[in-house]
Amino acid sequence: MAGFVKGDVVIVPFPFSDLTDTKRRPALVIATLQADDLILCQITSQAVGDIYAIQLDNSDFSYGRSNQPSNIRPNRIFTADKQIVLYQAGQIKLEKLTEVINKIIEIIQYSNP
C-alpha cells in the first residue's frame, strides 16, 4: 500500500449504522502515525448544519478532484489502519489543510469541559 501524507483525500469503506454493509466515502488525512495508522477526518457531500463544517470544492485541490461540492467535518475524526484505504482521490492545498487543522485545534481548545 502506498504511503499517505497529511492533506491526502482518500477513499475508505464506511460501515452502515447497522453494520450490514459498507459504502465508499472520502476522508482527509490529517496525520500519519507510527506503524500503519492514519488520523482521518470525514468528508461528506451532504449539506451539514453544524458550525464546524468546512466547504470543499475542486479549487481546493492541488491535484485530483471531488465528484461534487463537499464539506470537511473537522468534528468527525477517526483513526484507521492505512490498509483499509481503497485509493487516493487527490490532495488538498496547504491553505485548506491549514484551515481544517486550525478548526480542529479550535474545537479541542474551546470545547466545554
Phi and psi restraints in degrees (range 20) as a CNS / XPLOR table:
assign (resid 1 and name C) (resid 2 and name N)
       (resid 2 and name CA) (resid 2 and name C) 1.0 -65.9 20.0 2
assign (resid 2 and name N) (resid 2 and name CA)
       (resid 2 and name C) (resid 3 and name N) 1.0 156.8 20.0 2
assign (resid 2 and name C) (resid 3 and name N)
       (resid 3 and name CA) (resid 3 and name C) 1.0 -79.3 20.0 2
assign (resid 3 and name N) (resid 3 and name CA)
       (resid 3 and name C) (resid 4 and name N) 1.0 146.2 20.0 2
assign (resid 3 and name C) (resid 4 and name N)
       (resid 4 and name CA) (resid 4 and name C) 1.0 -115.7 20.0 2
assign (resid 4 and name N) (resid 4 and name CA)
       (resid 4 and name C) (resid 5 and name N) 1.0 153.7 20.0 2
assign (resid 4 and name C) (resid 5 and name N)
       (resid 5 and name CA) (resid 5 and name C) 1.0 -130.0 20.0 2
assign (resid 5 and name N) (resid 5 and name CA)
       (resid 5 and name C) (resid 6 and name N) 1.0 160.9 20.0 2
assign (resid 5 and name C) (resid 6 and name N)
       (resid 6 and name CA) (resid 6 and name C) 1.0 -53.8 20.0 2
assign (resid 6 and name N) (resid 6 and name CA)
       (resid 6 and name C) (resid 7 and name N) 1.0 131.2 20.0 2
assign (resid 6 and name C) (resid 7 and name N)
       (resid 7 and name CA) (resid 7 and name C) 1.0 102.4 20.0 2
assign (resid 7 and name N) (resid 7 and name CA)
       (resid 7 and name C) (resid 8 and name N) 1.0 -13.3 20.0 2
assign (resid 7 and name C) (resid 8 and name N)
       (resid 8 and name CA) (resid 8 and name C) 1.0 -69.3 20.0 2
assign (resid 8 and name N) (resid 8 and name CA)
       (resid 8 and name C) (resid 9 and name N) 1.0 140.9 20.0 2
assign (resid 8 and name C) (resid 9 and name N)
       (resid 9 and name CA) (resid 9 and name C) 1.0 -101.9 20.0 2
assign (resid 9 and name N) (resid 9 and name CA)
       (resid 9 and name C) (resid 10 and name N) 1.0 121.1 20.0 2
assign (resid 9 and name C) (resid 10 and name N)
       (resid 10 and name CA) (resid 10 and name C) 1.0 -121.0 20.0 2
assign (resid 10 and name N) (resid 10 and name CA)
       (resid 10 and name C) (resid 11 and name N) 1.0 160.5 20.0 2
assign (resid 10 and name C) (resid 11 and name N)
       (resid 11 and name CA) (resid 11 and name C) 1.0 -109.0 20.0 2
assign (resid 11 and name N) (resid 11 and name CA)
       (resid 11 and name C) (resid 12 and name N) 1.0 125.8 20.0 2
assign (resid 11 and name C) (resid 12 and name N)
       (resid 12 and name CA) (resid 12 and name C) 1.0 -130.8 20.0 2
assign (resid 12 and name N) (resid 12 and name CA)
       (resid 12 and name C) (resid 13 and name N) 1.0 154.3 20.0 2
assign (resid 12 and name C) (resid 13 and name N)
       (resid 13 and name CA) (resid 13 and name C) 1.0 -80.4 20.0 2
assign (resid 13 and name N) (resid 13 and name CA)
       (resid 13 and name C) (resid 14 and name N) 1.0 122.5 20.0 2
assign (resid 13 and name C) (resid 14 and name N)
       (resid 14 and name CA) (resid 14 and name C) 1.0 -102.6 20.0 2
assign (resid 14 and name N) (resid 14 and name CA)
       (resid 14 and name C) (resid 15 and name N) 1.0 134.0 20.0 2
assign (resid 14 and name C) (resid 15 and name N)
       (resid 15 and name CA) (resid 15 and name C) 1.0 -75.8 20.0 2
assign (resid 15 and name N) (resid 15 and name CA)
       (resid 15 and name C) (resid 16 and name N) 1.0 147.3 20.0 2
assign (resid 15 and name C) (resid 16 and name N)
       (resid 16 and name CA) (resid 16 and name C) 1.0 -66.9 20.0 2
assign (resid 16 and name N) (resid 16 and name CA)
       (resid 16 and name C) (resid 17 and name N) 1.0 159.2 20.0 2
assign (resid 16 and name C) (resid 17 and name N)
       (resid 17 and name CA) (resid 17 and name C) 1.0 -61.2 20.0 2
assign (resid 17 and name N) (resid 17 and name CA)
       (resid 17 and name C) (resid 18 and name N) 1.0 -27.6 20.0 2
assign (resid 17 and name C) (resid 18 and name N)
       (resid 18 and name CA) (resid 18 and name C) 1.0 -90.3 20.0 2
assign (resid 18 and name N) (resid 18 and name CA)
       (resid 18 and name C) (resid 19 and name N) 1.0 3.3 20.0 2
assign (resid 18 and name C) (resid 19 and name N)
       (resid 19 and name CA) (resid 19 and name C) 1.0 62.8 20.0 2
assign (resid 19 and name N) (resid 19 and name CA)
       (resid 19 and name C) (resid 20 and name N) 1.0 19.4 20.0 2
assign (resid 19 and name C) (resid 20 and name N)
       (resid 20 and name CA) (resid 20 and name C) 1.0 -83.2 20.0 2
assign (resid 20 and name N) (resid 20 and name CA)
       (resid 20 and name C) (resid 21 and name N) 1.0 -19.7 20.0 2
assign (resid 20 and name C) (resid 21 and name N)
       (resid 21 and name CA) (resid 21 and name C) 1.0 -162.1 20.0 2
assign (resid 21 and name N) (resid 21 and name CA)
       (resid 21 and name C) (resid 22 and name N) 1.0 179.1 20.0 2
assign (resid 21 and name C) (resid 22 and name N)
       (resid 22 and name CA) (resid 22 and name C) 1.0 -130.0 20.0 2
assign (resid 22 and name N) (resid 22 and name CA)
       (resid 22 and name C) (resid 23 and name N) 1.0 163.2 20.0 2
assign (resid 22 and name C) (resid 23 and name N)
       (resid 23 and name CA) (resid 23 and name C) 1.0 -134.2 20.0 2
assign (resid 23 and name N) (resid 23 and name CA)
       (resid 23 and name C) (resid 24 and name N) 1.0 141.2 20.0 2
assign (resid 23 and name C) (resid 24 and name N)
       (resid 24 and name CA) (resid 24 and name C) 1.0 -72.2 20.0 2
assign (resid 24 and name N) (resid 24 and name CA)
       (resid 24 and name C) (resid 25 and name N) 1.0 129.8 20.0 2
assign (resid 24 and name C) (resid 25 and name N)
       (resid 25 and name CA) (resid 25 and name C) 1.0 -138.3 20.0 2
assign (resid 25 and name N) (resid 25 and name CA)
       (resid 25 and name C) (resid 26 and name N) 1.0 148.8 20.0 2
assign (resid 25 and name C) (resid 26 and name N)
       (resid 26 and name CA) (resid 26 and name C) 1.0 -80.2 20.0 2
assign (resid 26 and name N) (resid 26 and name CA)
       (resid 26 and name C) (resid 27 and name N) 1.0 152.0 20.0 2
assign (resid 26 and name C) (resid 27 and name N)
       (resid 27 and name CA) (resid 27 and name C) 1.0 -147.1 20.0 2
assign (resid 27 and name N) (resid 27 and name CA)
       (resid 27 and name C) (resid 28 and name N) 1.0 152.7 20.0 2
assign (resid 27 and name C) (resid 28 and name N)
       (resid 28 and name CA) (resid 28 and name C) 1.0 -102.5 20.0 2
assign (resid 28 and name N) (resid 28 and name CA)
       (resid 28 and name C) (resid 29 and name N) 1.0 128.4 20.0 2
assign (resid 28 and name C) (resid 29 and name N)
       (resid 29 and name CA) (resid 29 and name C) 1.0 -76.1 20.0 2
assign (resid 29 and name N) (resid 29 and name CA)
       (resid 29 and name C) (resid 30 and name N) 1.0 118.6 20.0 2
assign (resid 29 and name C) (resid 30 and name N)
       (resid 30 and name CA) (resid 30 and name C) 1.0 -108.5 20.0 2
assign (resid 30 and name N) (resid 30 and name CA)
       (resid 30 and name C) (resid 31 and name N) 1.0 -11.1 20.0 2
assign (resid 30 and name C) (resid 31 and name N)
       (resid 31 and name CA) (resid 31 and name C) 1.0 -165.6 20.0 2
assign (resid 31 and name N) (resid 31 and name CA)
       (resid 31 and name C) (resid 32 and name N) 1.0 146.8 20.0 2
assign (resid 31 and name C) (resid 32 and name N)
       (resid 32 and name CA) (resid 32 and name C) 1.0 -110.5 20.0 2
assign (resid 32 and name N) (resid 32 and name CA)
       (resid 32 and name C) (resid 33 and name N) 1.0 134.2 20.0 2
assign (resid 32 and name C) (resid 33 and name N)
       (resid 33 and name CA) (resid 33 and name C) 1.0 -110.7 20.0 2
assign (resid 33 and name N) (resid 33 and name CA)
       (resid 33 and name C) (resid 34 and name N) 1.0 172.4 20.0 2
assign (resid 33 and name C) (resid 34 and name N)
       (resid 34 and name CA) (resid 34 and name C) 1.0 -58.6 20.0 2
assign (resid 34 and name N) (resid 34 and name CA)
       (resid 34 and name C) (resid 35 and name N) 1.0 158.6 20.0 2
assign (resid 34 and name C) (resid 35 and name N)
       (resid 35 and name CA) (resid 35 and name C) 1.0 66.5 20.0 2
assign (resid 35 and name N) (resid 35 and name CA)
       (resid 35 and name C) (resid 36 and name N) 1.0 -129.9 20.0 2
assign (resid 35 and name C) (resid 36 and name N)
       (resid 36 and name CA) (resid 36 and name C) 1.0 -117.4 20.0 2
assign (resid 36 and name N) (resid 36 and name CA)
       (resid 36 and name C) (resid 37 and name N) 1.0 22.4 20.0 2
assign (resid 36 and name C) (resid 37 and name N)
       (resid 37 and name CA) (resid 37 and name C) 1.0 -93.2 20.0 2
assign (resid 37 and name N) (resid 37 and name CA)
       (resid 37 and name C) (resid 38 and name N) 1.0 144.6 20.0 2
assign (resid 37 and name C) (resid 38 and name N)
       (resid 38 and name CA) (resid 38 and name C) 1.0 -125.3 20.0 2
assign (resid 38 and name N) (resid 38 and name CA)
       (resid 38 and name C) (resid 39 and name N) 1.0 144.0 20.0 2
assign (resid 38 and name C) (resid 39 and name N)
       (resid 39 and name CA) (resid 39 and name C) 1.0 -98.5 20.0 2
assign (resid 39 and name N) (resid 39 and name CA)
       (resid 39 and name C) (resid 40 and name N) 1.0 124.5 20.0 2
assign (resid 39 and name C) (resid 40 and name N)
       (resid 40 and name CA) (resid 40 and name C) 1.0 -120.3 20.0 2
assign (resid 40 and name N) (resid 40 and name CA)
       (resid 40 and name C) (resid 41 and name N) 1.0 154.5 20.0 2
assign (resid 40 and name C) (resid 41 and name N)
       (resid 41 and name CA) (resid 41 and name C) 1.0 -122.9 20.0 2
assign (resid 41 and name N) (resid 41 and name CA)
       (resid 41 and name C) (resid 42 and name N) 1.0 131.5 20.0 2
assign (resid 41 and name C) (resid 42 and name N)
       (resid 42 and name CA) (resid 42 and name C) 1.0 -64.5 20.0 2
assign (resid 42 and name N) (resid 42 and name CA)
       (resid 42 and name C) (resid 43 and name N) 1.0 146.4 20.0 2
assign (resid 42 and name C) (resid 43 and name N)
       (resid 43 and name CA) (resid 43 and name C) 1.0 -125.1 20.0 2
assign (resid 43 and name N) (resid 43 and name CA)
       (resid 43 and name C) (resid 44 and name N) 1.0 134.9 20.0 2
assign (resid 43 and name C) (resid 44 and name N)
       (resid 44 and name CA) (resid 44 and name C) 1.0 -133.5 20.0 2
assign (resid 44 and name N) (resid 44 and name CA)
       (resid 44 and name C) (resid 45 and name N) 1.0 147.9 20.0 2
assign (resid 44 and name C) (resid 45 and name N)
       (resid 45 and name CA) (resid 45 and name C) 1.0 -89.9 20.0 2
assign (resid 45 and name N) (resid 45 and name CA)
       (resid 45 and name C) (resid 46 and name N) 1.0 -5.4 20.0 2
assign (resid 45 and name C) (resid 46 and name N)
       (resid 46 and name CA) (resid 46 and name C) 1.0 -75.6 20.0 2
assign (resid 46 and name N) (resid 46 and name CA)
       (resid 46 and name C) (resid 47 and name N) 1.0 147.3 20.0 2
assign (resid 46 and name C) (resid 47 and name N)
       (resid 47 and name CA) (resid 47 and name C) 1.0 -67.2 20.0 2
assign (resid 47 and name N) (resid 47 and name CA)
       (resid 47 and name C) (resid 48 and name N) 1.0 133.1 20.0 2
assign (resid 47 and name C) (resid 48 and name N)
       (resid 48 and name CA) (resid 48 and name C) 1.0 -120.2 20.0 2
assign (resid 48 and name N) (resid 48 and name CA)
       (resid 48 and name C) (resid 49 and name N) 1.0 145.9 20.0 2
assign (resid 48 and name C) (resid 49 and name N)
       (resid 49 and name CA) (resid 49 and name C) 1.0 -107.5 20.0 2
assign (resid 49 and name N) (resid 49 and name CA)
       (resid 49 and name C) (resid 50 and name N) 1.0 18.9 20.0 2
assign (resid 49 and name C) (resid 50 and name N)
       (resid 50 and name CA) (resid 50 and name C) 1.0 -99.4 20.0 2
assign (resid 50 and name N) (resid 50 and name CA)
       (resid 50 and name C) (resid 51 and name N) 1.0 163.1 20.0 2
assign (resid 50 and name C) (resid 51 and name N)
       (resid 51 and name CA) (resid 51 and name C) 1.0 -79.0 20.0 2
assign (resid 51 and name N) (resid 51 and name CA)
       (resid 51 and name C) (resid 52 and name N) 1.0 -6.2 20.0 2
assign (resid 51 and name C) (resid 52 and name N)
       (resid 52 and name CA) (resid 52 and name C) 1.0 -92.6 20.0 2
assign (resid 52 and name N) (resid 52 and name CA)
       (resid 52 and name C) (resid 53 and name N) 1.0 -22.3 20.0 2
assign (resid 52 and name C) (resid 53 and name N)
       (resid 53 and name CA) (resid 53 and name C) 1.0 -60.4 20.0 2
assign (resid 53 and name N) (resid 53 and name CA)
       (resid 53 and name C) (resid 54 and name N) 1.0 141.1 20.0 2
assign (resid 53 and name C) (resid 54 and name N)
       (resid 54 and name CA) (resid 54 and name C) 1.0 -121.4 20.0 2
assign (resid 54 and name N) (resid 54 and name CA)
       (resid 54 and name C) (resid 55 and name N) 1.0 123.3 20.0 2
assign (resid 54 and name C) (resid 55 and name N)
       (resid 55 and name CA) (resid 55 and name C) 1.0 -65.2 20.0 2
assign (resid 55 and name N) (resid 55 and name CA)
       (resid 55 and name C) (resid 56 and name N) 1.0 143.8 20.0 2
assign (resid 55 and name C) (resid 56 and name N)
       (resid 56 and name CA) (resid 56 and name C) 1.0 -135.6 20.0 2
assign (resid 56 and name N) (resid 56 and name CA)
       (resid 56 and name C) (resid 57 and name N) 1.0 124.0 20.0 2
assign (resid 56 and name C) (resid 57 and name N)
       (resid 57 and name CA) (resid 57 and name C) 1.0 -134.8 20.0 2
assign (resid 57 and name N) (resid 57 and name CA)
       (resid 57 and name C) (resid 58 and name N) 1.0 179.6 20.0 2
assign (resid 57 and name C) (resid 58 and name N)
       (resid 58 and name CA) (resid 58 and name C) 1.0 -61.4 20.0 2
assign (resid 58 and name N) (resid 58 and name CA)
       (resid 58 and name C) (resid 59 and name N) 1.0 -25.9 20.0 2
assign (resid 58 and name C) (resid 59 and name N)
       (resid 59 and name CA) (resid 59 and name C) 1.0 -69.3 20.0 2
assign (resid 59 and name N) (resid 59 and name CA)
       (resid 59 and name C) (resid 60 and name N) 1.0 -14.1 20.0 2
assign (resid 59 and name C) (resid 60 and name N)
       (resid 60 and name CA) (resid 60 and name C) 1.0 -86.5 20.0 2
assign (resid 60 and name N) (resid 60 and name CA)
       (resid 60 and name C) (resid 61 and name N) 1.0 -3.5 20.0 2
assign (resid 60 and name C) (resid 61 and name N)
       (resid 61 and name CA) (resid 61 and name C) 1.0 -95.7 20.0 2
assign (resid 61 and name N) (resid 61 and name CA)
       (resid 61 and name C) (resid 62 and name N) 1.0 135.8 20.0 2
assign (resid 61 and name C) (resid 62 and name N)
       (resid 62 and name CA) (resid 62 and name C) 1.0 -80.2 20.0 2
assign (resid 62 and name N) (resid 62 and name CA)
       (resid 62 and name C) (resid 63 and name N) 1.0 -31.0 20.0 2
assign (resid 62 and name C) (resid 63 and name N)
       (resid 63 and name CA) (resid 63 and name C) 1.0 -156.1 20.0 2
assign (resid 63 and name N) (resid 63 and name CA)
       (resid 63 and name C) (resid 64 and name N) 1.0 159.1 20.0 2
assign (resid 63 and name C) (resid 64 and name N)
       (resid 64 and name CA) (resid 64 and name C) 1.0 84.4 20.0 2
assign (resid 64 and name N) (resid 64 and name CA)
       (resid 64 and name C) (resid 65 and name N) 1.0 -173.1 20.0 2
assign (resid 64 and name C) (resid 65 and name N)
       (resid 65 and name CA) (resid 65 and name C) 1.0 -162.6 20.0 2
assign (resid 65 and name N) (resid 65 and name CA)
       (resid 65 and name C) (resid 66 and name N) 1.0 167.5 20.0 2
assign (resid 65 and name C) (resid 66 and name N)
       (resid 66 and name CA) (resid 66 and name C) 1.0 -104.6 20.0 2
assign (resid 66 and name N) (resid 66 and name CA)
       (resid 66 and name C) (resid 67 and name N) 1.0 144.1 20.0 2
assign (resid 66 and name C) (resid 67 and name N)
       (resid 67 and name CA) (resid 67 and name C) 1.0 -68.7 20.0 2
assign (resid 67 and name N) (resid 67 and name CA)
       (resid 67 and name C) (resid 68 and name N) 1.0 -21.4 20.0 2
assign (resid 67 and name C) (resid 68 and name N)
       (resid 68 and name CA) (resid 68 and name C) 1.0 -160.6 20.0 2
assign (resid 68 and name N) (resid 68 and name CA)
       (resid 68 and name C) (resid 69 and name N) 1.0 160.8 20.0 2
assign (resid 68 and name C) (resid 69 and name N)
       (resid 69 and name CA) (resid 69 and name C) 1.0 -55.1 20.0 2
assign (resid 69 and name N) (resid 69 and name CA)
       (resid 69 and name C) (resid 70 and name N) 1.0 139.2 20.0 2
assign (resid 69 and name C) (resid 70 and name N)
       (resid 70 and name CA) (resid 70 and name C) 1.0 -138.2 20.0 2
assign (resid 70 and name N) (resid 70 and name CA)
       (resid 70 and name C) (resid 71 and name N) 1.0 178.0 20.0 2
assign (resid 70 and name C) (resid 71 and name N)
       (resid 71 and name CA) (resid 71 and name C) 1.0 -130.4 20.0 2
assign (resid 71 and name N) (resid 71 and name CA)
       (resid 71 and name C) (resid 72 and name N) 1.0 130.2 20.0 2
assign (resid 71 and name C) (resid 72 and name N)
       (resid 72 and name CA) (resid 72 and name C) 1.0 -82.6 20.0 2
assign (resid 72 and name N) (resid 72 and name CA)
       (resid 72 and name C) (resid 73 and name N) 1.0 137.5 20.0 2
assign (resid 72 and name C) (resid 73 and name N)
       (resid 73 and name CA) (resid 73 and name C) 1.0 -111.6 20.0 2
assign (resid 73 and name N) (resid 73 and name CA)
       (resid 73 and name C) (resid 74 and name N) 1.0 84.9 20.0 2
assign (resid 73 and name C) (resid 74 and name N)
       (resid 74 and name CA) (resid 74 and name C) 1.0 -63.5 20.0 2
assign (resid 74 and name N) (resid 74 and name CA)
       (resid 74 and name C) (resid 75 and name N) 1.0 -14.5 20.0 2
assign (resid 74 and name C) (resid 75 and name N)
       (resid 75 and name CA) (resid 75 and name C) 1.0 -91.5 20.0 2
assign (resid 75 and name N) (resid 75 and name CA)
       (resid 75 and name C) (resid 76 and name N) 1.0 5.6 20.0 2
assign (resid 75 and name C) (resid 76 and name N)
       (resid 76 and name CA) (resid 76 and name C) 1.0 -124.1 20.0 2
assign (resid 76 and name N) (resid 76 and name CA)
       (resid 76 and name C) (resid 77 and name N) 1.0 83.6 20.0 2
assign (resid 76 and name C) (resid 77 and name N)
       (resid 77 and name CA) (resid 77 and name C) 1.0 -112.8 20.0 2
assign (resid 77 and name N) (resid 77 and name CA)
       (resid 77 and name C) (resid 78 and name N) 1.0 143.0 20.0 2
assign (resid 77 and name C) (resid 78 and name N)
       (resid 78 and name CA) (resid 78 and name C) 1.0 -150.7 20.0 2
assign (resid 78 and name N) (resid 78 and name CA)
       (resid 78 and name C) (resid 79 and name N) 1.0 160.2 20.0 2
assign (resid 78 and name C) (resid 79 and name N)
       (resid 79 and name CA) (resid 79 and name C) 1.0 -106.1 20.0 2
assign (resid 79 and name N) (resid 79 and name CA)
       (resid 79 and name C) (resid 80 and name N) 1.0 137.5 20.0 2
assign (resid 79 and name C) (resid 80 and name N)
       (resid 80 and name CA) (resid 80 and name C) 1.0 -144.5 20.0 2
assign (resid 80 and name N) (resid 80 and name CA)
       (resid 80 and name C) (resid 81 and name N) 1.0 153.0 20.0 2
assign (resid 80 and name C) (resid 81 and name N)
       (resid 81 and name CA) (resid 81 and name C) 1.0 -72.5 20.0 2
assign (resid 81 and name N) (resid 81 and name CA)
       (resid 81 and name C) (resid 82 and name N) 1.0 135.4 20.0 2
assign (resid 81 and name C) (resid 82 and name N)
       (resid 82 and name CA) (resid 82 and name C) 1.0 -63.3 20.0 2
assign (resid 82 and name N) (resid 82 and name CA)
       (resid 82 and name C) (resid 83 and name N) 1.0 -16.1 20.0 2
assign (resid 82 and name C) (resid 83 and name N)
       (resid 83 and name CA) (resid 83 and name C) 1.0 -66.6 20.0 2
assign (resid 83 and name N) (resid 83 and name CA)
       (resid 83 and name C) (resid 84 and name N) 1.0 -20.2 20.0 2
assign (resid 83 and name C) (resid 84 and name N)
       (resid 84 and name CA) (resid 84 and name C) 1.0 -82.4 20.0 2
assign (resid 84 and name N) (resid 84 and name CA)
       (resid 84 and name C) (resid 85 and name N) 1.0 -11.7 20.0 2
assign (resid 84 and name C) (resid 85 and name N)
       (resid 85 and name CA) (resid 85 and name C) 1.0 -66.3 20.0 2
assign (resid 85 and name N) (resid 85 and name CA)
       (resid 85 and name C) (resid 86 and name N) 1.0 127.0 20.0 2
assign (resid 85 and name C) (resid 86 and name N)
       (resid 86 and name CA) (resid 86 and name C) 1.0 -80.7 20.0 2
assign (resid 86 and name N) (resid 86 and name CA)
       (resid 86 and name C) (resid 87 and name N) 1.0 -43.8 20.0 2
assign (resid 86 and name C) (resid 87 and name N)
       (resid 87 and name CA) (resid 87 and name C) 1.0 -170.4 20.0 2
assign (resid 87 and name N) (resid 87 and name CA)
       (resid 87 and name C) (resid 88 and name N) 1.0 166.5 20.0 2
assign (resid 87 and name C) (resid 88 and name N)
       (resid 88 and name CA) (resid 88 and name C) 1.0 -94.2 20.0 2
assign (resid 88 and name N) (resid 88 and name CA)
       (resid 88 and name C) (resid 89 and name N) 1.0 131.6 20.0 2
assign (resid 88 and name C) (resid 89 and name N)
       (resid 89 and name CA) (resid 89 and name C) 1.0 -97.6 20.0 2
assign (resid 89 and name N) (resid 89 and name CA)
       (resid 89 and name C) (resid 90 and name N) 1.0 -15.1 20.0 2
assign (resid 89 and name C) (resid 90 and name N)
       (resid 90 and name CA) (resid 90 and name C) 1.0 158.9 20.0 2
assign (resid 90 and name N) (resid 90 and name CA)
       (resid 90 and name C) (resid 91 and name N) 1.0 -165.8 20.0 2
assign (resid 90 and name C) (resid 91 and name N)
       (resid 91 and name CA) (resid 91 and name C) 1.0 -144.0 20.0 2
assign (resid 91 and name N) (resid 91 and name CA)
       (resid 91 and name C) (resid 92 and name N) 1.0 137.2 20.0 2
assign (resid 91 and name C) (resid 92 and name N)
       (resid 92 and name CA) (resid 92 and name C) 1.0 -85.0 20.0 2
assign (resid 92 and name N) (resid 92 and name CA)
       (resid 92 and name C) (resid 93 and name N) 1.0 158.9 20.0 2
assign (resid 92 and name C) (resid 93 and name N)
       (resid 93 and name CA) (resid 93 and name C) 1.0 -69.4 20.0 2
assign (resid 93 and name N) (resid 93 and name CA)
       (resid 93 and name C) (resid 94 and name N) 1.0 154.7 20.0 2
assign (resid 93 and name C) (resid 94 and name N)
       (resid 94 and name CA) (resid 94 and name C) 1.0 -56.5 20.0 2
assign (resid 94 and name N) (resid 94 and name CA)
       (resid 94 and name C) (resid 95 and name N) 1.0 -38.6 20.0 2
assign (resid 94 and name C) (resid 95 and name N)
       (resid 95 and name CA) (resid 95 and name C) 1.0 -61.0 20.0 2
assign (resid 95 and name N) (resid 95 and name CA)
       (resid 95 and name C) (resid 96 and name N) 1.0 -42.8 20.0 2
assign (resid 95 and name C) (resid 96 and name N)
       (resid 96 and name CA) (resid 96 and name C) 1.0 -70.7 20.0 2
assign (resid 96 and name N) (resid 96 and name CA)
       (resid 96 and name C) (resid 97 and name N) 1.0 -40.5 20.0 2
assign (resid 96 and name C) (resid 97 and name N)
       (resid 97 and name CA) (resid 97 and name C) 1.0 -60.7 20.0 2
assign (resid 97 and name N) (resid 97 and name CA)
       (resid 97 and name C) (resid 98 and name N) 1.0 -43.6 20.0 2
assign (resid 97 and name C) (resid 98 and name N)
       (resid 98 and name CA) (resid 98 and name C) 1.0 -61.4 20.0 2
assign (resid 98 and name N) (resid 98 and name CA)
       (resid 98 and name C) (resid 99 and name N) 1.0 -39.8 20.0 2
assign (resid 98 and name C) (resid 99 and name N)
       (resid 99 and name CA) (resid 99 and name C) 1.0 -60.8 20.0 2
assign (resid 99 and name N) (resid 99 and name CA)
       (resid 99 and name C) (resid 100 and name N) 1.0 -42.4 20.0 2
assign (resid 99 and name C) (resid 100 and name N)
       (resid 100 and name CA) (resid 100 and name C) 1.0 -66.2 20.0 2
assign (resid 100 and name N) (resid 100 and name CA)
       (resid 100 and name C) (resid 101 and name N) 1.0 -47.6 20.0 2
assign (resid 100 and name C) (resid 101 and name N)
       (resid 101 and name CA) (resid 101 and name C) 1.0 -61.0 20.0 2
assign (resid 101 and name N) (resid 101 and name CA)
       (resid 101 and name C) (resid 102 and name N) 1.0 -43.2 20.0 2
assign (resid 101 and name C) (resid 102 and name N)
       (resid 102 and name CA) (resid 102 and name C) 1.0 -62.5 20.0 2
assign (resid 102 and name N) (resid 102 and name CA)
       (resid 102 and name C) (resid 103 and name N) 1.0 -37.8 20.0 2
assign (resid 102 and name C) (resid 103 and name N)
       (resid 103 and name CA) (resid 103 and name C) 1.0 -67.0 20.0 2
assign (resid 103 and name N) (resid 103 and name CA)
       (resid 103 and name C) (resid 104 and name N) 1.0 -39.7 20.0 2
assign (resid 103 and name C) (resid 104 and name N)
       (resid 104 and name CA) (resid 104 and name C) 1.0 -61.8 20.0 2
assign (resid 104 and name N) (resid 104 and name CA)
       (resid 104 and name C) (resid 105 and name N) 1.0 -44.9 20.0 2
assign (resid 104 and name C) (resid 105 and name N)
       (resid 105 and name CA) (resid 105 and name C) 1.0 -60.8 20.0 2
assign (resid 105 and name N) (resid 105 and name CA)
       (resid 105 and name C) (resid 106 and name N) 1.0 -44.0 20.0 2
assign (resid 105 and name C) (resid 106 and name N)
       (resid 106 and name CA) (resid 106 and name C) 1.0 -60.1 20.0 2
assign (resid 106 and name N) (resid 106 and name CA)
       (resid 106 and name C) (resid 107 and name N) 1.0 -44.0 20.0 2
assign (resid 106 and name C) (resid 107 and name N)
       (resid 107 and name CA) (resid 107 and name C) 1.0 -60.6 20.0 2
assign (resid 107 and name N) (resid 107 and name CA)
       (resid 107 and name C) (resid 108 and name N) 1.0 -46.2 20.0 2
assign (resid 107 and name C) (resid 108 and name N)
       (resid 108 and name CA) (resid 108 and name C) 1.0 -70.7 20.0 2
assign (resid 108 and name N) (resid 108 and name CA)
       (resid 108 and name C) (resid 109 and name N) 1.0 -42.8 20.0 2
assign (resid 108 and name C) (resid 109 and name N)
       (resid 109 and name CA) (resid 109 and name C) 1.0 -69.6 20.0 2
assign (resid 109 and name N) (resid 109 and name CA)
       (resid 109 and name C) (resid 110 and name N) 1.0 -36.4 20.0 2
assign (resid 109 and name C) (resid 110 and name N)
       (resid 110 and name CA) (resid 110 and name C) 1.0 -112.2 20.0 2
assign (resid 110 and name N) (resid 110 and name CA)
       (resid 110 and name C) (resid 111 and name N) 1.0 11.3 20.0 2
assign (resid 110 and name C) (resid 111 and name N)
       (resid 111 and name CA) (resid 111 and name C) 1.0 -71.2 20.0 2
assign (resid 111 and name N) (resid 111 and name CA)
       (resid 111 and name C) (resid 112 and name N) 1.0 152.3 20.0 2
assign (resid 111 and name C) (resid 112 and name N)
       (resid 112 and name CA) (resid 112 and name C) 1.0 -69.5 20.0 2
assign (resid 112 and name N) (resid 112 and name CA)
       (resid 112 and name C) (resid 113 and name N) 1.0 139.9 20.0 2
